[in-house]
Amino acid sequence: MKVRVDKSRCQGHAMCNAVAPAVYPIDDEGFVTIDVAEVAAADAELAKLGVETCPERAISIEE
């Protein structure tokens, strides 16, 4: 599974990081630092939770 972040939509709420910090690392201003990342099977549910918590819908999953 891959997660993809549309950085043009990310507003730095850091809600994805709050629920899944290992999947969604952020910078000092709260913006996600990844564009595309491979997610381990063990972190799949956390990755999905991060997608659900993003108020800007900036994160998508490719399975």
Distance bins in CASP14 RR format, pairs under 12 A and 6 or more apart:
PFRMAT RR
TARGET T0000
AUTHOR 0000-0000-0000
RMODE 2
METHOD distances of the structure
MODEL  1
1 23 0 0 0 0 0 1 0 0 0 0 0
1 36 0 0 0 0 0 1 0 0 0 0 0
1 37 0 0 0 0 1 0 0 0 0 0 0
1 38 1 0 0 1 0 0 0 0 0 0 0
1 39 1 0 1 0 0 0 0 0 0 0 0
1 40 0 0 0 0 1 0 0 0 0 0 0
1 41 1 0 0 1 0 0 0 0 0 0 0
1 42 0 0 0 0 0 1 0 0 0 0 0
1 43 0 0 0 0 1 0 0 0 0 0 0
1 44 1 0 1 0 0 0 0 0 0 0 0
1 45 0 0 0 0 0 1 0 0 0 0 0
1 46 0 0 0 0 0 1 0 0 0 0 0
1 47 1 0 0 1 0 0 0 0 0 0 0
1 48 0 0 0 0 1 0 0 0 0 0 0
1 51 0 0 0 0 0 1 0 0 0 0 0
1 60 0 0 0 0 0 1 0 0 0 0 0
1 61 1 0 0 1 0 0 0 0 0 0 0
1 62 1 0 0 1 0 0 0 0 0 0 0
1 63 1 0 1 0 0 0 0 0 0 0 0
2 23 0 0 0 0 0 1 0 0 0 0 0
2 34 0 0 0 0 0 1 0 0 0 0 0
2 35 0 0 0 0 0 1 0 0 0 0 0
2 36 1 0 1 0 0 0 0 0 0 0 0
2 37 1 0 0 1 0 0 0 0 0 0 0
2 38 1 0 1 0 0 0 0 0 0 0 0
2 39 1 0 0 1 0 0 0 0 0 0 0
2 40 0 0 0 0 0 1 0 0 0 0 0
2 43 0 0 0 0 0 1 0 0 0 0 0
2 44 0 0 0 0 0 1 0 0 0 0 0
2 47 0 0 0 0 1 0 0 0 0 0 0
2 51 0 0 0 0 0 1 0 0 0 0 0
2 59 0 0 0 0 0 1 0 0 0 0 0
2 60 0 0 0 0 1 0 0 0 0 0 0
2 61 1 0 0 1 0 0 0 0 0 0 0
2 62 1 0 1 0 0 0 0 0 0 0 0
2 63 0 0 0 0 1 0 0 0 0 0 0
3 16 0 0 0 0 1 0 0 0 0 0 0
3 20 0 0 0 0 1 0 0 0 0 0 0
3 22 0 0 0 0 0 1 0 0 0 0 0
3 23 1 0 0 1 0 0 0 0 0 0 0
3 24 1 0 0 1 0 0 0 0 0 0 0
3 25 0 0 0 0 0 1 0 0 0 0 0
3 32 0 0 0 0 1 0 0 0 0 0 0
3 34 1 0 0 1 0 0 0 0 0 0 0
3 35 0 0 0 0 1 0 0 0 0 0 0
3 36 1 0 0 1 0 0 0 0 0 0 0
3 37 1 0 1 0 0 0 0 0 0 0 0
3 38 0 0 0 0 1 0 0 0 0 0 0
3 39 1 0 1 0 0 0 0 0 0 0 0
3 40 0 0 0 0 0 1 0 0 0 0 0
3 43 0 0 0 0 1 0 0 0 0 0 0
3 44 0 0 0 0 1 0 0 0 0 0 0
3 46 0 0 0 0 0 1 0 0 0 0 0
3 47 1 0 1 0 0 0 0 0 0 0 0
3 48 0 0 0 0 1 0 0 0 0 0 0
3 49 0 0 0 0 0 1 0 0 0 0 0
3 50 0 0 0 0 1 0 0 0 0 0 0
3 51 1 0 0 1 0 0 0 0 0 0 0
3 54 0 0 0 0 0 1 0 0 0 0 0
3 58 0 0 0 0 0 1 0 0 0 0 0
3 59 1 0 0 1 0 0 0 0 0 0 0
3 60 1 0 0 1 0 0 0 0 0 0 0
3 61 1 0 1 0 0 0 0 0 0 0 0
3 62 1 0 0 1 0 0 0 0 0 0 0
3 63 0 0 0 0 0 1 0 0 0 0 0
4 10 0 0 0 0 0 1 0 0 0 0 0
4 24 0 0 0 0 0 1 0 0 0 0 0
4 32 0 0 0 0 0 1 0 0 0 0 0
4 34 0 0 0 0 1 0 0 0 0 0 0
4 35 1 0 0 1 0 0 0 0 0 0 0
4 36 1 0 1 0 0 0 0 0 0 0 0
4 37 0 0 0 0 1 0 0 0 0 0 0
4 38 0 0 0 0 0 1 0 0 0 0 0
4 39 0 0 0 0 0 1 0 0 0 0 0
4 47 0 0 0 0 0 1 0 0 0 0 0
4 51 0 0 0 0 1 0 0 0 0 0 0
4 54 0 0 0 0 0 1 0 0 0 0 0
4 57 0 0 0 0 0 1 0 0 0 0 0
4 58 0 0 0 0 1 0 0 0 0 0 0
4 59 1 0 0 1 0 0 0 0 0 0 0
4 60 1 0 1 0 0 0 0 0 0 0 0
4 61 1 0 0 1 0 0 0 0 0 0 0
4 62 1 0 0 1 0 0 0 0 0 0 0
4 63 0 0 0 0 0 1 0 0 0 0 0
5 11 0 0 0 0 0 1 0 0 0 0 0
5 12 0 0 0 0 0 1 0 0 0 0 0
5 16 0 0 0 0 1 0 0 0 0 0 0
5 17 0 0 0 0 0 1 0 0 0 0 0
5 23 0 0 0 0 0 1 0 0 0 0 0
5 24 1 0 0 1 0 0 0 0 0 0 0
5 25 0 0 0 0 0 1 0 0 0 0 0
5 26 0 0 0 0 0 1 0 0 0 0 0
5 31 0 0 0 0 1 0 0 0 0 0 0
5 32 1 0 1 0 0 0 0 0 0 0 0
5 33 0 0 0 0 1 0 0 0 0 0 0
5 34 1 0 1 0 0 0 0 0 0 0 0
5 35 1 0 1 0 0 0 0 0 0 0 0
5 36 1 0 0 1 0 0 0 0 0 0 0
5 37 0 0 0 0 1 0 0 0 0 0 0
5 47 0 0 0 0 0 1 0 0 0 0 0
5 50 0 0 0 0 0 1 0 0 0 0 0
5 51 0 0 0 0 1 0 0 0 0 0 0
5 54 0 0 0 0 1 0 0 0 0 0 0
5 56 0 0 0 0 0 1 0 0 0 0 0
5 57 0 0 0 0 0 1 0 0 0 0 0
5 58 1 0 1 0 0 0 0 0 0 0 0
5 59 1 0 1 0 0 0 0 0 0 0 0
5 60 0 0 0 0 1 0 0 0 0 0 0
5 61 0 0 0 0 0 1 0 0 0 0 0
5 62 0 0 0 0 0 1 0 0 0 0 0
6 31 0 0 0 0 0 1 0 0 0 0 0
6 32 0 0 0 0 1 0 0 0 0 0 0
6 34 0 0 0 0 0 1 0 0 0 0 0
6 35 0 0 0 0 1 0 0 0 0 0 0
6 36 0 0 0 0 0 1 0 0 0 0 0
6 51 0 0 0 0 0 1 0 0 0 0 0
6 54 0 0 0 0 1 0 0 0 0 0 0
6 56 0 0 0 0 1 0 0 0 0 0 0
6 57 0 0 0 0 1 0 0 0 0 0 0
6 58 1 0 1 0 0 0 0 0 0 0 0
6 59 1 0 0 1 0 0 0 0 0 0 0
6 60 1 0 0 1 0 0 0 0 0 0 0
7 26 0 0 0 0 0 1 0 0 0 0 0
7 27 0 0 0 0 0 1 0 0 0 0 0
7 30 0 0 0 0 0 1 0 0 0 0 0
7 31 1 0 0 1 0 0 0 0 0 0 0
7 32 1 0 0 1 0 0 0 0 0 0 0
7 33 0 0 0 0 1 0 0 0 0 0 0
7 34 0 0 0 0 1 0 0 0 0 0 0
7 35 1 0 0 1 0 0 0 0 0 0 0
7 36 0 0 0 0 0 1 0 0 0 0 0
7 56 0 0 0 0 0 1 0 0 0 0 0
7 58 1 0 0 1 0 0 0 0 0 0 0
7 59 0 0 0 0 0 1 0 0 0 0 0
8 31 0 0 0 0 0 1 0 0 0 0 0
8 32 0 0 0 0 0 1 0 0 0 0 0
8 35 0 0 0 0 0 1 0 0 0 0 0
8 56 0 0 0 0 1 0 0 0 0 0 0
8 57 0 0 0 0 0 1 0 0 0 0 0
8 58 0 0 0 0 1 0 0 0 0 0 0
9 31 0 0 0 0 0 1 0 0 0 0 0
9 32 0 0 0 0 0 1 0 0 0 0 0
9 54 0 0 0 0 1 0 0 0 0 0 0
9 55 0 0 0 0 0 1 0 0 0 0 0
9 56 1 0 1 0 0 0 0 0 0 0 0
9 57 1 0 0 1 0 0 0 0 0 0 0
9 58 1 1 0 0 0 0 0 0 0 0 0
9 59 0 0 0 0 1 0 0 0 0 0 0
9 60 0 0 0 0 0 1 0 0 0 0 0
10 16 0 0 0 0 1 0 0 0 0 0 0
10 17 0 0 0 0 0 1 0 0 0 0 0
10 24 0 0 0 0 0 1 0 0 0 0 0
10 26 0 0 0 0 1 0 0 0 0 0 0
10 27 0 0 0 0 0 1 0 0 0 0 0
10 29 0 0 0 0 0 1 0 0 0 0 0
10 30 0 0 0 0 1 0 0 0 0 0 0
10 31 1 0 1 0 0 0 0 0 0 0 0
10 32 1 0 1 0 0 0 0 0 0 0 0
10 33 0 0 0 0 0 1 0 0 0 0 0
10 34 0 0 0 0 0 1 0 0 0 0 0
10 35 0 0 0 0 0 1 0 0 0 0 0
10 54 0 0 0 0 1 0 0 0 0 0 0
10 55 0 0 0 0 0 1 0 0 0 0 0
10 56 1 0 0 1 0 0 0 0 0 0 0
10 57 0 0 0 0 0 1 0 0 0 0 0
10 58 1 0 1 0 0 0 0 0 0 0 0
10 59 0 0 0 0 1 0 0 0 0 0 0
11 26 0 0 0 0 0 1 0 0 0 0 0
11 29 0 0 0 0 0 1 0 0 0 0 0
11 30 0 0 0 0 1 0 0 0 0 0 0
11 31 0 0 0 0 1 0 0 0 0 0 0
11 32 0 0 0 0 0 1 0 0 0 0 0
11 54 0 0 0 0 1 0 0 0 0 0 0
11 55 1 0 0 1 0 0 0 0 0 0 0
11 56 1 0 1 0 0 0 0 0 0 0 0
11 57 0 0 0 0 0 1 0 0 0 0 0
11 58 1 0 0 1 0 0 0 0 0 0 0
12 18 0 0 0 0 0 1 0 0 0 0 0
12 24 0 0 0 0 0 1 0 0 0 0 0
12 26 1 0 0 1 0 0 0 0 0 0 0
12 27 0 0 0 0 1 0 0 0 0 0 0
12 28 0 0 0 0 0 1 0 0 0 0 0
12 29 1 0 0 1 0 0 0 0 0 0 0
12 30 1 0 1 0 0 0 0 0 0 0 0
12 31 1 0 1 0 0 0 0 0 0 0 0
12 32 1 0 0 1 0 0 0 0 0 0 0
12 33 0 0 0 0 0 1 0 0 0 0 0
12 54 0 0 0 0 1 0 0 0 0 0 0
12 55 0 0 0 0 1 0 0 0 0 0 0
12 56 0 0 0 0 1 0 0 0 0 0 0
12 58 0 0 0 0 1 0 0 0 0 0 0
12 59 0 0 0 0 0 1 0 0 0 0 0
13 19 0 0 0 0 0 1 0 0 0 0 0
13 24 0 0 0 0 0 1 0 0 0 0 0
13 26 0 0 0 0 1 0 0 0 0 0 0
13 29 0 0 0 0 0 1 0 0 0 0 0
13 30 1 0 0 1 0 0 0 0 0 0 0
13 31 0 0 0 0 1 0 0 0 0 0 0
13 32 0 0 0 0 1 0 0 0 0 0 0
13 50 0 0 0 0 0 1 0 0 0 0 0
13 53 0 0 0 0 1 0 0 0 0 0 0
13 54 1 0 0 1 0 0 0 0 0 0 0
13 55 1 0 1 0 0 0 0 0 0 0 0
13 56 1 0 0 1 0 0 0 0 0 0 0
13 57 0 0 0 0 0 1 0 0 0 0 0
13 58 0 0 0 0 1 0 0 0 0 0 0
13 59 0 0 0 0 0 1 0 0 0 0 0
14 20 0 0 0 0 0 1 0 0 0 0 0
14 21 0 0 0 0 1 0 0 0 0 0 0
14 24 0 0 0 0 1 0 0 0 0 0 0
14 25 0 0 0 0 0 1 0 0 0 0 0
14 26 1 0 1 0 0 0 0 0 0 0 0
14 27 0 0 0 0 1 0 0 0 0 0 0
14 28 0 0 0 0 0 1 0 0 0 0 0
14 29 0 0 0 0 1 0 0 0 0 0 0
14 30 1 0 1 0 0 0 0 0 0 0 0
14 31 1 0 0 1 0 0 0 0 0 0 0
14 32 0 0 0 0 1 0 0 0 0 0 0
14 33 0 0 0 0 0 1 0 0 0 0 0
14 50 0 0 0 0 0 1 0 0 0 0 0
14 53 0 0 0 0 1 0 0 0 0 0 0
14 54 0 0 0 0 1 0 0 0 0 0 0
14 55 0 0 0 0 0 1 0 0 0 0 0
14 56 0 0 0 0 0 1 0 0 0 0 0
14 58 0 0 0 0 0 1 0 0 0 0 0
15 21 0 0 0 0 0 1 0 0 0 0 0
15 24 0 0 0 0 1 0 0 0 0 0 0
15 26 0 0 0 0 0 1 0 0 0 0 0
15 30 0 0 0 0 1 0 0 0 0 0 0
15 32 0 0 0 0 0 1 0 0 0 0 0
15 49 0 0 0 0 1 0 0 0 0 0 0
15 50 1 0 0 1 0 0 0 0 0 0 0
15 51 0 0 0 0 0 1 0 0 0 0 0
15 52 0 0 0 0 1 0 0 0 0 0 0
15 53 1 0 1 0 0 0 0 0 0 0 0
15 54 1 0 0 1 0 0 0 0 0 0 0
15 55 1 0 0 1 0 0 0 0 0 0 0
15 56 0 0 0 0 1 0 0 0 0 0 0
15 57 0 0 0 0 0 1 0 0 0 0 0
15 58 0 0 0 0 0 1 0 0 0 0 0
15 59 0 0 0 0 0 1 0 0 0 0 0
16 22 0 0 0 0 0 1 0 0 0 0 0
16 23 1 0 0 1 0 0 0 0 0 0 0
16 24 1 0 1 0 0 0 0 0 0 0 0
16 25 0 0 0 0 1 0 0 0 0 0 0
16 26 0 0 0 0 1 0 0 0 0 0 0
16 30 0 0 0 0 1 0 0 0 0 0 0
16 31 0 0 0 0 0 1 0 0 0 0 0
16 32 1 0 0 1 0 0 0 0 0 0 0
16 33 0 0 0 0 0 1 0 0 0 0 0
16 34 0 0 0 0 0 1 0 0 0 0 0
16 37 0 0 0 0 0 1 0 0 0 0 0
16 46 0 0 0 0 1 0 0 0 0 0 0
16 47 0 0 0 0 1 0 0 0 0 0 0
16 48 0 0 0 0 0 1 0 0 0 0 0
16 49 0 0 0 0 1 0 0 0 0 0 0
16 50 1 0 1 0 0 0 0 0 0 0 0
16 51 1 0 0 1 0 0 0 0 0 0 0
16 52 0 0 0 0 1 0 0 0 0 0 0
16 53 1 0 1 0 0 0 0 0 0 0 0
16 54 1 0 1 0 0 0 0 0 0 0 0
16 55 0 0 0 0 1 0 0 0 0 0 0
16 56 0 0 0 0 1 0 0 0 0 0 0
16 57 0 0 0 0 0 1 0 0 0 0 0
16 58 0 0 0 0 1 0 0 0 0 0 0
16 59 1 0 0 1 0 0 0 0 0 0 0
16 60 0 0 0 0 0 1 0 0 0 0 0
16 61 0 0 0 0 0 1 0 0 0 0 0
17 23 0 0 0 0 1 0 0 0 0 0 0
17 24 1 0 1 0 0 0 0 0 0 0 0
17 25 1 0 0 1 0 0 0 0 0 0 0
17 26 1 0 1 0 0 0 0 0 0 0 0
17 27 0 0 0 0 0 1 0 0 0 0 0
17 29 0 0 0 0 0 1 0 0 0 0 0
17 30 1 0 0 1 0 0 0 0 0 0 0
17 31 0 0 0 0 1 0 0 0 0 0 0
17 32 1 0 0 1 0 0 0 0 0 0 0
17 33 0 0 0 0 1 0 0 0 0 0 0
17 34 0 0 0 0 0 1 0 0 0 0 0
17 46 0 0 0 0 0 1 0 0 0 0 0
17 49 0 0 0 0 0 1 0 0 0 0 0
17 50 0 0 0 0 1 0 0 0 0 0 0
17 53 0 0 0 0 1 0 0 0 0 0 0
17 54 0 0 0 0 0 1 0 0 0 0 0
17 59 0 0 0 0 0 1 0 0 0 0 0
18 24 0 0 0 0 1 0 0 0 0 0 0
18 26 0 0 0 0 1 0 0 0 0 0 0
18 30 0 0 0 0 0 1 0 0 0 0 0
18 32 0 0 0 0 0 1 0 0 0 0 0
18 46 0 0 0 0 0 1 0 0 0 0 0
18 49 0 0 0 0 1 0 0 0 0 0 0
18 50 0 0 0 0 1 0 0 0 0 0 0
18 53 1 0 0 1 0 0 0 0 0 0 0
18 54 0 0 0 0 0 1 0 0 0 0 0
18 55 0 0 0 0 0 1 0 0 0 0 0
19 43 0 0 0 0 0 1 0 0 0 0 0
19 45 0 0 0 0 0 1 0 0 0 0 0
19 46 1 0 0 1 0 0 0 0 0 0 0
19 47 0 0 0 0 1 0 0 0 0 0 0
19 48 0 0 0 0 1 0 0 0 0 0 0
19 49 1 0 1 0 0 0 0 0 0 0 0
19 50 1 0 1 0 0 0 0 0 0 0 0
19 51 0 0 0 0 1 0 0 0 0 0 0
19 52 0 0 0 0 1 0 0 0 0 0 0
19 53 1 0 1 0 0 0 0 0 0 0 0
19 54 0 0 0 0 1 0 0 0 0 0 0
19 59 0 0 0 0 0 1 0 0 0 0 0
20 26 0 0 0 0 0 1 0 0 0 0 0
20 32 0 0 0 0 0 1 0 0 0 0 0
20 34 0 0 0 0 0 1 0 0 0 0 0
20 37 0 0 0 0 0 1 0 0 0 0 0
20 39 0 0 0 0 1 0 0 0 0 0 0
20 40 0 0 0 0 0 1 0 0 0 0 0
20 42 0 0 0 0 0 1 0 0 0 0 0
20 43 1 0 0 1 0 0 0 0 0 0 0
20 44 0 0 0 0 0 1 0 0 0 0 0
20 45 0 0 0 0 1 0 0 0 0 0 0
20 46 1 1 0 0 0 0 0 0 0 0 0
20 47 1 0 0 1 0 0 0 0 0 0 0
20 48 0 0 0 0 1 0 0 0 0 0 0
20 49 1 0 0 1 0 0 0 0 0 0 0
20 50 1 0 1 0 0 0 0 0 0 0 0
20 51 0 0 0 0 1 0 0 0 0 0 0
20 52 0 0 0 0 0 1 0 0 0 0 0
20 53 0 0 0 0 1 0 0 0 0 0 0
20 54 0 0 0 0 0 1 0 0 0 0 0
20 59 0 0 0 0 0 1 0 0 0 0 0
21 30 0 0 0 0 0 1 0 0 0 0 0
21 32 0 0 0 0 0 1 0 0 0 0 0
21 33 0 0 0 0 0 1 0 0 0 0 0
21 43 0 0 0 0 0 1 0 0 0 0 0
21 46 0 0 0 0 1 0 0 0 0 0 0
21 47 0 0 0 0 0 1 0 0 0 0 0
21 49 0 0 0 0 0 1 0 0 0 0 0
21 50 0 0 0 0 0 1 0 0 0 0 0
22 34 0 0 0 0 0 1 0 0 0 0 0
22 37 0 0 0 0 0 1 0 0 0 0 0
22 39 0 0 0 0 1 0 0 0 0 0 0
22 40 0 0 0 0 1 0 0 0 0 0 0
22 42 0 0 0 0 1 0 0 0 0 0 0
22 43 1 0 0 1 0 0 0 0 0 0 0
22 46 1 0 0 1 0 0 0 0 0 0 0
22 47 0 0 0 0 1 0 0 0 0 0 0
22 49 0 0 0 0 0 1 0 0 0 0 0
22 50 0 0 0 0 0 1 0 0 0 0 0
23 32 0 0 0 0 1 0 0 0 0 0 0
23 33 0 0 0 0 0 1 0 0 0 0 0
23 34 0 0 0 0 1 0 0 0 0 0 0
23 37 1 0 0 1 0 0 0 0 0 0 0
23 38 0 0 0 0 0 1 0 0 0 0 0
23 39 1 0 1 0 0 0 0 0 0 0 0
23 40 0 0 0 0 1 0 0 0 0 0 0
23 42 0 0 0 0 0 1 0 0 0 0 0
23 43 1 0 1 0 0 0 0 0 0 0 0
23 44 0 0 0 0 1 0 0 0 0 0 0
23 45 0 0 0 0 0 1 0 0 0 0 0
23 46 1 0 1 0 0 0 0 0 0 0 0
23 47 1 0 1 0 0 0 0 0 0 0 0
23 48 0 0 0 0 1 0 0 0 0 0 0
23 49 0 0 0 0 1 0 0 0 0 0 0
23 50 1 0 0 1 0 0 0 0 0 0 0
23 51 0 0 0 0 1 0 0 0 0 0 0
23 53 0 0 0 0 0 1 0 0 0 0 0
23 54 0 0 0 0 0 1 0 0 0 0 0
23 59 0 0 0 0 1 0 0 0 0 0 0
23 61 0 0 0 0 0 1 0 0 0 0 0
24 30 0 0 0 0 1 0 0 0 0 0 0
24 31 0 0 0 0 0 1 0 0 0 0 0
24 32 1 0 1 0 0 0 0 0 0 0 0
24 33 0 0 0 0 1 0 0 0 0 0 0
24 34 1 0 0 1 0 0 0 0 0 0 0
24 35 0 0 0 0 0 1 0 0 0 0 0
24 37 0 0 0 0 1 0 0 0 0 0 0
24 39 0 0 0 0 1 0 0 0 0 0 0
24 43 0 0 0 0 0 1 0 0 0 0 0
24 46 0 0 0 0 1 0 0 0 0 0 0
24 47 0 0 0 0 1 0 0 0 0 0 0
24 48 0 0 0 0 0 1 0 0 0 0 0
24 49 0 0 0 0 0 1 0 0 0 0 0
24 50 1 0 0 1 0 0 0 0 0 0 0
24 51 0 0 0 0 1 0 0 0 0 0 0
24 53 0 0 0 0 1 0 0 0 0 0 0
24 54 0 0 0 0 1 0 0 0 0 0 0
24 58 0 0 0 0 0 1 0 0 0 0 0
24 59 1 0 0 1 0 0 0 0 0 0 0
25 31 0 0 0 0 0 1 0 0 0 0 0
25 32 1 0 0 1 0 0 0 0 0 0 0
25 33 1 0 1 0 0 0 0 0 0 0 0
25 34 1 0 0 1 0 0 0 0 0 0 0
25 35 0 0 0 0 0 1 0 0 0 0 0
25 37 0 0 0 0 1 0 0 0 0 0 0
26 32 1 0 1 0 0 0 0 0 0 0 0
26 33 1 0 0 1 0 0 0 0 0 0 0
26 34 0 0 0 0 1 0 0 0 0 0 0
27 33 1 0 1 0 0 0 0 0 0 0 0
27 34 0 0 0 0 0 1 0 0 0 0 0
31 56 0 0 0 0 0 1 0 0 0 0 0
31 58 0 0 0 0 1 0 0 0 0 0 0
32 50 0 0 0 0 0 1 0 0 0 0 0
32 51 0 0 0 0 0 1 0 0 0 0 0
32 54 0 0 0 0 1 0 0 0 0 0 0
32 56 0 0 0 0 0 1 0 0 0 0 0
32 58 1 0 0 1 0 0 0 0 0 0 0
32 59 1 0 0 1 0 0 0 0 0 0 0
34 47 0 0 0 0 0 1 0 0 0 0 0
34 58 0 0 0 0 0 1 0 0 0 0 0
34 59 0 0 0 0 1 0 0 0 0 0 0
35 58 0 0 0 0 0 1 0 0 0 0 0
35 59 0 0 0 0 0 1 0 0 0 0 0
35 60 0 0 0 0 0 1 0 0 0 0 0
36 59 0 0 0 0 0 1 0 0 0 0 0
36 60 0 0 0 0 1 0 0 0 0 0 0
36 61 0 0 0 0 0 1 0 0 0 0 0
36 62 0 0 0 0 1 0 0 0 0 0 0
37 43 0 0 0 0 0 1 0 0 0 0 0
37 47 0 0 0 0 1 0 0 0 0 0 0
37 59 0 0 0 0 0 1 0 0 0 0 0
37 60 0 0 0 0 0 1 0 0 0 0 0
37 61 0 0 0 0 0 1 0 0 0 0 0
37 62 0 0 0 0 0 1 0 0 0 0 0
38 44 0 0 0 0 0 1 0 0 0 0 0
38 47 0 0 0 0 0 1 0 0 0 0 0
38 61 0 0 0 0 0 1 0 0 0 0 0
38 62 0 0 0 0 1 0 0 0 0 0 0
38 63 0 0 0 0 0 1 0 0 0 0 0
39 45 0 0 0 0 0 1 0 0 0 0 0
39 46 0 0 0 0 1 0 0 0 0 0 0
39 47 1 0 1 0 0 0 0 0 0 0 0
39 48 0 0 0 0 1 0 0 0 0 0 0
39 49 0 0 0 0 0 1 0 0 0 0 0
39 50 0 0 0 0 0 1 0 0 0 0 0
39 51 0 0 0 0 0 1 0 0 0 0 0
39 59 0 0 0 0 0 1 0 0 0 0 0
39 61 0 0 0 0 1 0 0 0 0 0 0
39 62 0 0 0 0 1 0 0 0 0 0 0
39 63 0 0 0 0 1 0 0 0 0 0 0
40 46 0 0 0 0 1 0 0 0 0 0 0
40 47 0 0 0 0 1 0 0 0 0 0 0
41 47 0 0 0 0 0 1 0 0 0 0 0
41 63 0 0 0 0 0 1 0 0 0 0 0
43 49 0 0 0 0 1 0 0 0 0 0 0
43 50 0 0 0 0 0 1 0 0 0 0 0
43 61 0 0 0 0 0 1 0 0 0 0 0
44 50 0 0 0 0 0 1 0 0 0 0 0
44 51 0 0 0 0 0 1 0 0 0 0 0
44 61 0 0 0 0 1 0 0 0 0 0 0
44 63 0 0 0 0 1 0 0 0 0 0 0
45 51 0 0 0 0 0 1 0 0 0 0 0
45 52 0 0 0 0 0 1 0 0 0 0 0
45 61 0 0 0 0 0 1 0 0 0 0 0
46 52 0 0 0 0 0 1 0 0 0 0 0
46 53 0 0 0 0 0 1 0 0 0 0 0
46 59 0 0 0 0 0 1 0 0 0 0 0
46 61 0 0 0 0 0 1 0 0 0 0 0
47 53 0 0 0 0 0 1 0 0 0 0 0
47 54 0 0 0 0 0 1 0 0 0 0 0
47 59 0 0 0 0 1 0 0 0 0 0 0
47 60 0 0 0 0 0 1 0 0 0 0 0
47 61 1 0 0 1 0 0 0 0 0 0 0
47 62 0 0 0 0 0 1 0 0 0 0 0
47 63 0 0 0 0 0 1 0 0 0 0 0
48 54 0 0 0 0 0 1 0 0 0 0 0
48 59 0 0 0 0 1 0 0 0 0 0 0
48 60 0 0 0 0 0 1 0 0 0 0 0
48 61 1 0 0 1 0 0 0 0 0 0 0
48 63 0 0 0 0 0 1 0 0 0 0 0
49 59 0 0 0 0 0 1 0 0 0 0 0
49 61 0 0 0 0 0 1 0 0 0 0 0
50 56 0 0 0 0 0 1 0 0 0 0 0
50 57 0 0 0 0 0 1 0 0 0 0 0
50 58 0 0 0 0 0 1 0 0 0 0 0
50 59 1 0 0 1 0 0 0 0 0 0 0
50 60 0 0 0 0 0 1 0 0 0 0 0
50 61 0 0 0 0 1 0 0 0 0 0 0
51 57 0 0 0 0 1 0 0 0 0 0 0
51 58 0 0 0 0 1 0 0 0 0 0 0
51 59 1 0 1 0 0 0 0 0 0 0 0
51 60 1 0 0 1 0 0 0 0 0 0 0
51 61 1 0 1 0 0 0 0 0 0 0 0
51 62 0 0 0 0 0 1 0 0 0 0 0
51 63 0 0 0 0 0 1 0 0 0 0 0
52 59 0 0 0 0 1 0 0 0 0 0 0
52 60 0 0 0 0 0 1 0 0 0 0 0
52 61 0 0 0 0 0 1 0 0 0 0 0
53 59 0 0 0 0 1 0 0 0 0 0 0
54 60 0 0 0 0 1 0 0 0 0 0 0
54 61 0 0 0 0 0 1 0 0 0 0 0
END
